[in-house]
Amino acid sequence: MAILNRTRDWLSAGANPHRLRWIRRGFGLLMMVEMIRYLAFDWVDIYFVQPEFHFTYPGFEWVKPLPKAGMVAIFVANGVAASALIWGLRVRFAAMLFTLGFTYVVLLDQTYYQNHWVLIGWIGAFFAVVGRNEEAQKWSHMLLKIQVGVVYAFAGIAKLNEDWLNGQPMTMWMQRRADWPVVGDWLAEPMTALWLSWIGTGFDLLIVPFLLWPRTRTVAFVTAVGFHCANMVMFKIGVFPALMLLLTTVFLPVRNTQPLQQSRRISVPLLLVLVMWTSAQVAVPLRHWLIPGEVAWTEEGHRFSWRMKTRSKVGSVVFHVLDTREGTHEVIEKPHDLTVHQYRKMATRPDMIRQYAVHLAATRASEGSGLWAVHADSRARLNHHEVRTLIDPTVDLVNVEPAGFGASWIIAWD
């Protein structure tokens, strides 16, 4: 009990609120601009309204897109909530509204999954918990530092694999930039890609310790600015570099202009929330170690694990739809109800291939004998390796266990 009380006292200690206040405003500004971009470029319609089929997440099959007017309203509401975060208006409610609306958008289709979408959801939830009144307590600063730290740490751990440390897929990516003026030839050199791979690994693994140490904090932050600006130029990864640079400022000190006062001790329920939050940040990215197989190949445990830009993967898939009683056989090479983007994503992800196979069988349930099997001739290339078969073509994907826990129908990476 004494340890619990001392922990609560330490977490309840006063802290300067200015840093989190500016991060909240910056986060609100980035999110408002992001919502405006989706509306201005009509991405809301292109991504969520026009597609006939959406790849839902397991357990969230009930989440469906609204008609265009409804989807536009969601993005407008998200933008309004983000602007409220900028001005500090009803912070907790605005953050909750934004987080719910943004999470709804994320759950609509797996093919649009991005690591920074997950991070945005976590940061929105963070401000929904913190609000305005409790910013000046140590626990809020600590929680945000943990949130940012796990992104860097697990991004670095994910790079500790043979391909990445040998300069793949960085070599492939840099060779596509050989036509860039001035630096193109240099970027296309294999040694450049190798150095960039190692620098990226070292940065992700060491940046947080160097930010925490006062003697190296300034150099570390300047390095972070250069790193994220370089990513912004070289890779099309949306708002992520700007968001990470903003969040990294949580490690910078703020001069106290007035004495900090001890706030009321945090409650036990809030302490439990902090423990569960932190545990989830560590447990979810580690889950793939409990699943057999190469995660970059099987994709089992890949999402929500901060495995960012660690592999290049392309593939193709042909579906064979069979009426098991009448013997009819239909070959589907280019599904008519998928966009080009959806097809490309699906072709390299076994769980999505299975999901679409189940969909094909369901759409034919009232045809023929009603007993349908769907097989997939699926091939993929991981990084610079040769093309390999991804899914056992002899397996009926309609009647197999879901992917995610060591599915037997995914061909193992030798």
RODO-2510 file (C-alpha; in nm, 4 decimals, decimal comma):
residues 414
     n   res          X          Y          Z
     1     m     0,0000     0,0000     0,0000
     2     a     0,2882     0,2359     0,0797
     3     i     0,4399     0,1771    -0,2650
     4     l     0,1041     0,2461    -0,4268
     5     n     0,0659     0,5714    -0,2357
     6     r     0,4194     0,6860    -0,3211
     7     t     0,3567     0,6047    -0,6890
     8     r     0,0355     0,8045    -0,6875
     9     d     0,2095     1,0970    -0,5165
    10     w     0,4912     1,0932    -0,7738
    11     l     0,2517     1,0783    -1,0679
    12     s     0,0424     1,3574    -0,9154
    13     a     0,3366     1,5973    -0,8864
    14     g     0,2973     1,9307    -1,0587
    15     a     0,4328     1,9782    -1,4116
    16     n     0,4450     2,2690    -1,6505
    17     p     0,1373     2,2530    -1,8741
    18     h     0,2724     2,4611    -2,1618
    19     r     0,4380     2,1765    -2,3528
    20     l     0,1243     1,9620    -2,3735
    21     r    -0,0820     2,2676    -2,4499
    22     w     0,1234     2,3432    -2,7602
    23     i     0,1284     1,9791    -2,8639
    24     r    -0,2508     1,9707    -2,8376
    25     r    -0,2789     2,2800    -3,0539
    26     g    -0,0343     2,1424    -3,3091
    27     f    -0,2142     1,8088    -3,3157
    28     g    -0,5465     1,9827    -3,3696
    29     l    -0,4005     2,1899    -3,6531
    30     l    -0,2510     1,8866    -3,8291
    31     m    -0,5764     1,6940    -3,7984
    32     m    -0,7882     1,9836    -3,9194
    33     v    -0,5646     2,0208    -4,2268
    34     e    -0,5825     1,6441    -4,2838
    35     m    -0,9626     1,6464    -4,2775
    36     i    -0,9678     1,9407    -4,5181
    37     r    -0,7354     1,7547    -4,7556
    38     y    -0,9638     1,4509    -4,7656
    39     l    -1,2616     1,6718    -4,8423
    40     a    -1,0832     1,8996    -5,0916
    41     f    -0,9375     1,6135    -5,2996
    42     d    -1,2612     1,4130    -5,2801
    43     w    -1,0763     1,1245    -5,1141
    44     v    -1,3802     1,0664    -4,8943
    45     d    -1,5790     0,9619    -5,2004
    46     i    -1,2924     0,7808    -5,3743
    47     y    -1,1843     0,5749    -5,0725
    48     f    -1,5023     0,5120    -4,8791
    49     v    -1,8072     0,5665    -5,1011
    50     q    -1,7192     0,4502    -5,4514
    51     p    -1,5747     0,1036    -5,3675
    52     e    -1,8369    -0,1703    -5,3795
    53     f    -1,6570    -0,3882    -5,1251
    54     h    -1,4632    -0,3012    -4,8106
    55     f    -1,2149    -0,5192    -4,6211
    56     t    -1,3359    -0,4979    -4,2632
    57     y    -1,1394    -0,5786    -3,9490
    58     p    -1,2192    -0,8986    -3,7575
    59     g    -1,4967    -0,8295    -3,5092
    60     f    -1,5915    -0,5051    -3,6828
    61     e    -1,7738    -0,6413    -3,9840
    62     w    -2,0736    -0,4331    -3,8758
    63     v    -1,8880    -0,1063    -3,9381
    64     k    -2,0061     0,0146    -4,2792
    65     p    -1,9553     0,3402    -4,4705
    66     l    -2,2374     0,5908    -4,4804
    67     p    -2,3669     0,7478    -4,8023
    68     k    -2,1500     1,0298    -4,9318
    69     a    -2,3362     1,3010    -4,7399
    70     g    -2,2914     1,1053    -4,4184
    71     m    -1,9207     1,0431    -4,4788
    72     v    -1,8651     1,4099    -4,5566
    73     a    -2,0451     1,4968    -4,2333
    74     i    -1,8113     1,2648    -4,0395
    75     f    -1,5025     1,4359    -4,1797
    76     v    -1,6496     1,7809    -4,1192
    77     a    -1,7283     1,6854    -3,7590
    78     n    -1,3729     1,5541    -3,7173
    79     g    -1,2391     1,8825    -3,8530
    80     v    -1,4555     2,0869    -3,6169
    81     a    -1,3442     1,8747    -3,3216
    82     a    -0,9801     1,9194    -3,4281
    83     s    -1,0267     2,2974    -3,4440
    84     a    -1,1713     2,2875    -3,0913
    85     l    -0,8468     2,1245    -2,9775
    86     i    -0,6549     2,4152    -3,1276
    87     w    -0,8532     2,6720    -2,9311
    88     g    -0,8889     2,4654    -2,6150
    89     l    -1,2680     2,4478    -2,6317
    90     r    -1,4238     2,1552    -2,4449
    91     v    -1,0981     1,9660    -2,4894
    92     r    -1,2026     1,6338    -2,3424
    93     f    -1,5304     1,6226    -2,5356
    94     a    -1,3675     1,7439    -2,8591
    95     a    -1,0889     1,4850    -2,8311
    96     m    -1,3410     1,2099    -2,7609
    97     l    -1,5556     1,3148    -3,0571
    98     f    -1,2535     1,3277    -3,2875
    99     t    -1,1210     0,9915    -3,1684
   100     l    -1,4545     0,8168    -3,2174
   101     g    -1,5062     0,9706    -3,5613
   102     f    -1,1521     0,8986    -3,6748
   103     t    -1,1611     0,5415    -3,5407
   104     y    -1,4828     0,4840    -3,7345
   105     v    -1,3053     0,5916    -4,0545
   106     v    -1,0058     0,3692    -3,9798
   107     l    -1,2276     0,0642    -3,9261
   108     l    -1,4015     0,0983    -4,2629
   109     d    -1,1339    -0,0700    -4,4731
   110     q    -0,8070    -0,2469    -4,3924
   111     t    -0,6552    -0,1518    -4,7261
   112     y    -0,6093     0,2051    -4,6044
   113     y    -0,4304     0,1003    -4,2856
   114     q    -0,1348     0,3206    -4,1960
   115     n     0,0699     0,3210    -3,8802
   116     h     0,0167     0,6918    -3,8313
   117     w    -0,3612     0,6404    -3,8390
   118     v    -0,3197     0,4186    -3,5334
   119     l    -0,0990     0,6785    -3,3673
   120     i    -0,3539     0,9509    -3,4382
   121     g    -0,6191     0,7425    -3,2651
   122     w    -0,3978     0,6939    -2,9597
   123     i    -0,3125     1,0650    -2,9361
   124     g    -0,6787     1,1597    -2,9690
   125     a    -0,7603     0,9185    -2,6875
   126     f    -0,4747     1,0648    -2,4829
   127     f    -0,6233     1,4140    -2,4932
   128     a    -0,9666     1,2695    -2,4218
   129     v    -0,8216     1,1310    -2,0979
   130     v    -0,6056     1,4326    -2,0123
   131     g    -0,8442     1,7136    -2,1044
   132     r    -0,7374     2,0597    -1,9846
   133     n    -0,7629     2,0429    -1,6083
   134     e    -0,5049     1,7709    -1,5470
   135     e    -0,2337     1,8747    -1,7907
   136     a    -0,0221     2,0081    -1,5055
   137     q     0,0447     1,6664    -1,3522
   138     k     0,3479     1,4493    -1,4144
   139     w     0,1489     1,1433    -1,5239
   140     s     0,0225     1,3121    -1,8403
   141     h     0,3742     1,4003    -1,9563
   142     m     0,4985     1,0532    -1,8699
   143     l     0,2159     0,8830    -2,0577
   144     l     0,2813     1,0817    -2,3749
   145     k     0,6544     1,0119    -2,3532
   146     i     0,5792     0,6400    -2,3280
   147     q     0,3424     0,6631    -2,6247
   148     v     0,6041     0,8329    -2,8423
   149     g     0,8831     0,6137    -2,7094
   150     v     0,7183     0,2841    -2,8033
   151     v     0,6703     0,4057    -3,1615
   152     y     1,0412     0,4761    -3,1970
   153     a     1,1535     0,1679    -3,0039
   154     f     0,9427    -0,0891    -3,1862
   155     a     1,0165     0,0743    -3,5213
   156     g     1,3841     0,0164    -3,4447
   157     i     1,3335    -0,3398    -3,3203
   158     a     1,1389    -0,4243    -3,6372
   159     k     1,4423    -0,3217    -3,8433
   160     l     1,6641    -0,5778    -3,6714
   161     n     1,6160    -0,8362    -3,9435
   162     e     1,8515    -0,9760    -4,2047
   163     d     1,6994    -0,8090    -4,5089
   164     w     1,6894    -0,4609    -4,3590
   165     l     2,0443    -0,4786    -4,2209
   166     n     2,1638    -0,5902    -4,5651
   167     g     2,0120    -0,2810    -4,7248
   168     q     1,6824    -0,4259    -4,8433
   169     p     1,4313    -0,2975    -4,9284
   170     m     1,6060     0,0409    -4,9043
   171     t     1,8173    -0,0378    -5,2130
   172     m     1,5025    -0,0959    -5,4190
   173     w     1,3441     0,2262    -5,2968
   174     m     1,6528     0,4396    -5,3578
   175     q     1,7074     0,3032    -5,7091
   176     r     1,3629     0,4368    -5,8007
   177     r     1,4970     0,7821    -5,7165
   178     a     1,7965     0,7598    -5,9487
   179     d     1,6451     1,0256    -6,1746
   180     w     1,6342     1,2865    -5,8980
   181     p     1,8465     1,5918    -5,9778
   182     v     2,1839     1,6288    -5,8019
   183     v     2,1397     1,3464    -5,5477
   184     g     1,9852     1,0783    -5,7719
   185     d     2,3067     0,8968    -5,8622
   186     w     2,4225     0,9025    -5,5014
   187     l     2,0918     0,7654    -5,3716
   188     a     2,0996     0,4812    -5,6259
   189     e     2,4338     0,3527    -5,4926
   190     p     2,3889     0,0254    -5,2955
   191     m     2,6235     0,1518    -5,0248
   192     t     2,4021     0,4583    -4,9749
   193     a     2,0993     0,2372    -4,9162
   194     l     2,2973     0,0230    -4,6724
   195     w     2,4045     0,3276    -4,4735
   196     l     2,0519     0,4695    -4,4737
   197     s     1,9191     0,1378    -4,3407
   198     w     2,1665     0,1334    -4,0543
   199     i     2,1179     0,5026    -3,9776
   200     g     1,7406     0,4519    -3,9626
   201     t     1,7814     0,1594    -3,7248
   202     g     2,0203     0,3471    -3,4982
   203     f     1,8001     0,6549    -3,4937
   204     d     1,4856     0,4655    -3,3912
   205     l     1,6632     0,2689    -3,1187
   206     l     1,8675     0,5533    -2,9686
   207     i     1,6654     0,8711    -3,0153
   208     v     1,4570     0,8364    -2,6974
   209     p     1,7531     0,7639    -2,4630
   210     f     1,9403     1,0604    -2,6122
   211     l     1,6337     1,2828    -2,5726
   212     l     1,6018     1,1804    -2,2086
   213     w     1,9679     1,2615    -2,1317
   214     p     2,0070     1,6400    -2,0871
   215     r     2,3599     1,6450    -2,2320
   216     t     2,2515     1,4979    -2,5662
   217     r     1,8944     1,6281    -2,5824
   218     t     1,9599     1,9281    -2,8090
   219     v     2,1668     1,7302    -3,0601
   220     a     1,9114     1,4486    -3,0529
   221     f     1,6228     1,6821    -3,1278
   222     v     1,8083     1,8512    -3,4134
   223     t     1,8802     1,5039    -3,5507
   224     a     1,5104     1,4184    -3,5233
   225     v     1,4215     1,7292    -3,7206
   226     g     1,6592     1,6266    -3,9988
   227     f     1,5399     1,2652    -3,9931
   228     h     1,1709     1,3462    -4,0216
   229     c     1,2272     1,6160    -4,2833
   230     a     1,4248     1,3653    -4,4920
   231     n     1,1419     1,1129    -4,4599
   232     m     0,8945     1,3785    -4,5647
   233     v     1,0923     1,4377    -4,8854
   234     m     1,1858     1,0805    -4,9755
   235     f     0,8707     0,8887    -4,8836
   236     k     0,5010     0,9534    -4,9310
   237     i     0,3885     0,8799    -4,5773
   238     g     0,1382     1,1569    -4,5294
   239     v     0,1230     1,3510    -4,2066
   240     f     0,3400     1,1051    -4,0115
   241     p     0,6768     1,2920    -4,0163
   242     a     0,5178     1,6194    -3,9068
   243     l     0,3155     1,4412    -3,6381
   244     m     0,6174     1,2578    -3,4955
   245     l     0,8254     1,5739    -3,4934
   246     l     0,5491     1,7529    -3,3034
   247     l     0,5134     1,4715    -3,0510
   248     t     0,8899     1,4444    -3,0017
   249     t     0,8879     1,7938    -2,8487
   250     v     0,7371     1,6372    -2,5355
   251     f     1,0943     1,5454    -2,4394
   252     l     1,2089     1,9082    -2,4465
   253     p     1,2178     2,0940    -2,1136
   254     v     0,9994     2,3934    -2,0379
   255     r     1,1212     2,6697    -1,8120
   256     n     0,8973     2,7073    -1,5089
   257     t     0,7887     3,0702    -1,4804
   258     q     0,6038     3,0102    -1,1563
   259     p     0,6208     2,7567    -0,8730
   260     l     0,4447     2,4293    -0,9460
   261     q     0,1803     2,3251    -0,6987
   262     q     0,0981     1,9749    -0,5868
   263     s    -0,2302     1,8731    -0,7468
   264     r    -0,4777     1,6345    -0,5969
   265     r    -0,3621     1,2748    -0,5944
   266     i    -0,4684     1,0766    -0,8991
   267     s    -0,7388     0,8204    -0,8369
   268     v    -0,6837     0,4454    -0,8349
   269     p    -0,9087     0,3969    -1,1444
   270     l    -0,6943     0,6472    -1,3357
   271     l    -0,3816     0,4653    -1,2212
   272     l    -0,5282     0,1400    -1,3540
   273     v    -0,5993     0,3126    -1,6873
   274     l    -0,2341     0,4200    -1,7047
   275     v    -0,1160     0,0658    -1,6323
   276     m    -0,3479    -0,0878    -1,8934
   277     w    -0,2568     0,1789    -2,1498
   278     t     0,1159     0,1185    -2,1036
   279     s     0,0746    -0,2590    -2,1033
   280     a    -0,1185    -0,2464    -2,4305
   281     q     0,1545    -0,0341    -2,5899
   282     v     0,4080    -0,3074    -2,5146
   283     a     0,1997    -0,6230    -2,5536
   284     v     0,0375    -0,5554    -2,8918
   285     p     0,3635    -0,4975    -3,0850
   286     l     0,5168    -0,8064    -2,9255
   287     r     0,2339    -1,0429    -3,0117
   288     h     0,3845    -1,1596    -3,3401
   289     w     0,6642    -1,3320    -3,1461
   290     l     0,3985    -1,5772    -3,0225
   291     i     0,2877    -1,6540    -3,3792
   292     p     0,4967    -1,8917    -3,5940
   293     g     0,6233    -1,7714    -3,9293
   294     e     0,7917    -1,4648    -4,0749
   295     v     0,5660    -1,1708    -3,9905
   296     a     0,6600    -0,9731    -4,3028
   297     w     0,5426    -1,2694    -4,5136
   298     t     0,2359    -1,3967    -4,3281
   299     e     0,1279    -1,0496    -4,2032
   300     e     0,0103    -1,2164    -3,8810
   301     g     0,0832    -0,9654    -3,6069
   302     h     0,2084    -0,7030    -3,8502
   303     r    -0,0569    -0,4374    -3,7979
   304     f    -0,0573    -0,2108    -3,4914
   305     s     0,3066    -0,3036    -3,4230
   306     w     0,4906     0,0019    -3,5584
   307     r     0,6577    -0,2029    -3,8315
   308     m     0,7001     0,1053    -4,0484
   309     k     0,8627     0,0950    -4,3942
   310     t     1,0442    -0,2289    -4,3139
   311     r     0,9591    -0,4317    -4,6236
   312     s     0,8522    -0,4091    -4,9863
   313     k     0,5939    -0,6599    -5,0999
   314     v     0,4027    -0,7049    -5,4243
   315     g     0,1805    -0,9878    -5,5379
   316     s    -0,0984    -1,1193    -5,7549
   317     v    -0,3917    -1,3496    -5,6892
   318     v    -0,6351    -1,5429    -5,9062
   319     f    -0,9487    -1,6874    -5,7485
   320     h    -1,1060    -2,0184    -5,8528
   321     v    -1,4726    -2,0392    -5,7563
   322     l    -1,6066    -2,3956    -5,7646
   323     d    -1,9563    -2,5372    -5,7269
   324     t    -1,8593    -2,8508    -5,5383
   325     r    -2,1772    -3,0397    -5,6353
   326     e    -2,2362    -2,9329    -5,9949
   327     g    -1,8683    -2,8993    -6,0858
   328     t    -1,8787    -2,5495    -6,2400
   329     h    -1,5542    -2,3541    -6,2283
   330     e    -1,5160    -1,9758    -6,2559
   331     v    -1,1775    -1,8039    -6,2729
   332     i    -1,1579    -1,4479    -6,1386
   333     e    -0,8372    -1,2640    -6,2245
   334     k    -0,9483    -0,9034    -6,1826
   335     p    -1,2352    -0,8665    -5,9335
   336     h    -1,4809    -0,6102    -6,0671
   337     d    -1,5858    -0,4851    -5,7222
   338     l    -1,2359    -0,3953    -5,6032
   339     t    -1,0383    -0,0821    -5,6800
   340     v    -0,6808    -0,1091    -5,8049
   341     h    -0,5555    -0,0040    -5,4629
   342     q    -0,7679    -0,2628    -5,2838
   343     y    -0,6527    -0,5393    -5,5154
   344     r    -0,2844    -0,4548    -5,4709
   345     k    -0,3129    -0,4536    -5,0940
   346     m    -0,5192    -0,7724    -5,0836
   347     a    -0,2783    -0,9610    -5,3102
   348     t    -0,0046    -0,9542    -5,0455
   349     r    -0,2142    -1,0096    -4,7328
   350     p    -0,3446    -1,3613    -4,6640
   351     d    -0,6190    -1,2529    -4,4233
   352     m    -0,7661    -1,0188    -4,6836
   353     i    -0,7458    -1,2851    -4,9555
   354     r    -0,9427    -1,5197    -4,7319
   355     q    -1,1951    -1,2465    -4,6517
   356     y    -1,2565    -1,1826    -5,0191
   357     a    -1,2847    -1,5562    -5,0884
   358     v    -1,5601    -1,5811    -4,8245
   359     h    -1,7287    -1,2826    -4,9895
   360     l    -1,7195    -1,4518    -5,3302
   361     a    -1,8836    -1,7632    -5,1897
   362     a    -2,1481    -1,5577    -5,0069
   363     t    -2,2471    -1,3671    -5,3209
   364     r    -2,3144    -1,6994    -5,4946
   365     a    -2,4996    -1,8673    -5,2096
   366     s    -2,8294    -1,8609    -5,4004
   367     e    -2,6785    -1,9843    -5,7275
   368     g    -2,6183    -2,3392    -5,8451
   369     s    -2,6173    -2,5947    -5,5676
   370     g    -2,5263    -2,3313    -5,3103
   371     l    -2,2177    -2,5320    -5,2109
   372     w    -1,9226    -2,3199    -5,3146
   373     a    -1,5508    -2,3517    -5,2586
   374     v    -1,2977    -2,0813    -5,3355
   375     h    -0,9286    -2,1460    -5,3970
   376     a    -0,6573    -1,8871    -5,4569
   377     d    -0,3515    -1,8998    -5,6760
   378     s    -0,1547    -1,6377    -5,4879
   379     r     0,2064    -1,5380    -5,5471
   380     a     0,4105    -1,2640    -5,3870
   381     r     0,7598    -1,1179    -5,3782
   382     l     0,9099    -0,9986    -5,0490
   383     n     1,1870    -0,7431    -5,0907
   384     h     1,4466    -0,8687    -5,3407
   385     h     1,3637    -1,2373    -5,3008
   386     e     1,2165    -1,4534    -5,5741
   387     v     0,8419    -1,4805    -5,6260
   388     r     0,6874    -1,7476    -5,4031
   389     t     0,3479    -1,9046    -5,3489
   390     l     0,1749    -1,7302    -5,0598
   391     i    -0,1334    -1,9470    -5,0034
   392     d    -0,1867    -2,3211    -5,0456
   393     p    -0,3860    -2,3406    -5,3734
   394     t    -0,5431    -2,6745    -5,2752
   395     v    -0,7202    -2,5277    -4,9714
   396     d    -1,0813    -2,4099    -4,9773
   397     l    -1,0508    -2,0676    -4,8170
   398     v    -1,4199    -2,0605    -4,7262
   399     n    -1,3710    -2,3364    -4,4715
   400     v    -1,0386    -2,2582    -4,3041
   401     e    -0,9456    -2,0929    -3,9786
   402     p    -0,8920    -1,7153    -3,9880
   403     a    -0,5412    -1,5802    -4,0333
   404     g    -0,3709    -1,4188    -3,7388
   405     f    -0,2688    -1,7091    -3,5185
   406     g    -0,0414    -1,9236    -3,7354
   407     a    -0,2823    -2,0206    -4,0123
   408     s    -0,1845    -2,3533    -4,1694
   409     w    -0,2976    -2,2530    -4,5193
   410     i    -0,0321    -1,9802    -4,5504
   411     i     0,2795    -2,1231    -4,7150
   412     a     0,5681    -2,0853    -4,4707
   413     w     0,8677    -1,8668    -4,5481
   414     d     1,1716    -2,0979    -4,5570
***
